[in-house]
């Protein structure tokens, strides 16, 4: 139950911050700015910073690693793959990924600290 509560808390923190930052910074996506970059997926919104997919995957990976350490490395690799894929498909810059990972990591660590 603590795992579920931590997850709910982490995503309750991460998502509003993600939307606030994304709609404040309004950074255009790489395929809109850089020649030779094409998007291989169609994002659901216009802006790239921070990466919401990376933030969400990082929340999941940190929580799984904390509560189920035997699965930690596997989920960390999965989250890294999600992050790297967002660059490869042309919808994020590396700094978008870093910001998303920091947001997800801090949100999940805060929820672990608060929930216990």
C-alpha positions in Angstrom: 0.0 0.0 0.0 2.9 2.4 0.7 4.1 1.8 -2.8 0.8 2.8 -4.3 0.4 5.9 -2.0 4.0 7.0 -2.9 3.2 6.6 -6.6 0.0 8.6 -6.3 1.8 11.3 -4.3 4.7 11.4 -6.8 2.5 11.8 -9.8 0.4 14.4 -8.0 3.5 16.5 -7.6 5.2 15.7 -10.9 2.3 16.3 -13.3 1.2 19.9 -12.2 4.9 21.0 -12.2 5.4 19.4 -15.6 2.5 21.3 -17.1 3.4 24.6 -15.4 7.0 24.5 -16.6 6.1 23.2 -20.1 3.6 26.0 -20.6 5.8 28.7 -19.1 9.0 27.8 -21.0 7.3 27.0 -24.3 10.4 25.5 -25.9 9.8 24.4 -29.5 10.5 20.8 -30.4 13.7 19.9 -32.3 11.9 19.0 -35.5 10.4 22.5 -35.5 13.7 24.2 -35.1 16.5 22.1 -36.5 17.0 21.2 -40.2 17.3 17.6 -40.8 15.4 16.5 -37.7 12.1 14.8 -38.4 9.6 13.6 -35.9 8.9 9.9 -36.0 5.9 10.3 -33.6 3.3 12.9 -33.2 3.5 14.5 -29.8 0.2 15.5 -28.0 1.4 19.0 -27.5 3.6 21.7 -29.1 6.4 22.2 -26.6 9.4 20.0 -25.6 10.7 21.2 -22.2 10.7 19.1 -20.0 10.1 15.6 -21.2 6.9 14.3 -19.6 7.6 10.7 -20.7 11.0 10.8 -19.1 9.6 12.4 -15.9 6.9 9.7 -15.6 9.3 6.8 -16.4 11.7 8.2 -13.8 9.0 8.3 -11.1 8.1 4.7 -11.8 11.8 3.6 -11.9 12.7 5.3 -8.6 9.7 4.0 -6.8 10.2 0.5 -8.1 13.9 0.6 -7.2 13.1 1.8 -3.7 10.3 -0.6 -2.9 11.4 -3.6 -5.0 15.2 -3.4 -5.2 15.5 -6.6 -7.1 13.8 -4.9 -10.0 15.7 -1.6 -9.7 18.3 -2.1 -12.4 15.7 -3.3 -14.9 13.4 -0.4 -14.3 16.3 2.1 -14.5 17.3 0.7 -17.9 13.7 0.9 -19.0 13.5 4.5 -17.9 16.7 5.3 -19.7 15.5 3.7 -22.8 12.3 5.7 -22.7 14.4 8.9 -22.3 16.8 8.1 -25.1 13.9 7.1 -27.4 12.4 10.5 -27.0 15.5 12.1 -28.5 15.8 9.5 -31.2 12.3 10.1 -32.5 13.0 13.8 -32.7 10.7 15.3 -30.1 13.1 16.2 -27.4 16.5 17.8 -26.8 18.9 16.1 -24.3 18.3 19.0 -21.8 14.5 18.2 -22.0 15.4 14.6 -20.9 17.7 15.8 -18.1 15.0 18.1 -16.8 12.3 15.4 -17.0 14.5 12.9 -15.1 15.3 15.5 -12.4 11.6 16.3 -12.1 10.6 12.7 -11.9 13.4 11.8 -9.5 12.7 14.7 -7.1 9.0 14.0 -7.2 9.4 10.4 -6.3 12.0 11.0 -3.6 9.7 13.6 -2.0 6.8 11.2 -2.0 9.0 8.5 -0.4 10.1 11.0 2.2 6.5 12.2 2.9 4.7 8.8 2.7 7.4 6.8 4.4 
